[in-house]
Amino acid sequence: MSFSGPAGPRVPRRRAIRVALAGGFLAATASALGIAGAFLRPRPPREFGASVDAGHVRDFPRGAGPTHDAEFRFWLANLDPSDADQNGTGGGAGLLACYDKCPHLGEVVDWRPEFEFNGAHGWYRCRKHGATYTRAGVRVFGPAPRSLDTMRVTVDQFGAITVHTGDIARGDTDNPKRAVQHPLLPS
């Protein structure tokens, strides 16, 4: 019994290699376009970077401890201008949203009402390296290079608060001046 070879026409080796290379190139191009499309697609409204409903002004009494939104990574407080300058607001009044990311190495910053520093209670503190910030997010101690970044806050005529997590301003000593005042804010 003898073997006569495969039935049907033979495909030249060079042509087979060209077809394989062209197929691989097309697959890689399709994958790259799919990934690029995912980045260009608009974000769903409930992802970080979106505008977030943060409650009503009546939920934020003046001078009370900040409220944390872990999903959208911000602390929201109603600053009291009469707070001590040492750990307070630097004279700022109104709503201020501080990004909960430490500008040093990106660790989460917590509000620590029991923490005492320079004789005053209630500070933001970095979990990892102990950077310390006032109620208005102004850096007073630690390795962080600057104050906490802030997010833009808007309040409509009915008192509904919106925090724009995609609109982040670099932290600075003028953080207290970024607070948003509104006639419906509790005093």
Secondary structure, 3 states (H helix, E strand, C coil): CCCCCCCCCCCCHHHHHHHHHHHHHHHHHHHHHHHHHHHHCCCCCCCCCCEEEEEEHHHCCCCCCCEEECCCCEEEEEECCCCCCCCCCCCCCEEEEEECECCCCCCEEEEEEEEEECCEEEEEEECCCCCEECCCCCEEECCCCCCCCEEEEEECCCCEEEEEEEEEECCCCCHHHHCECCCCCCC
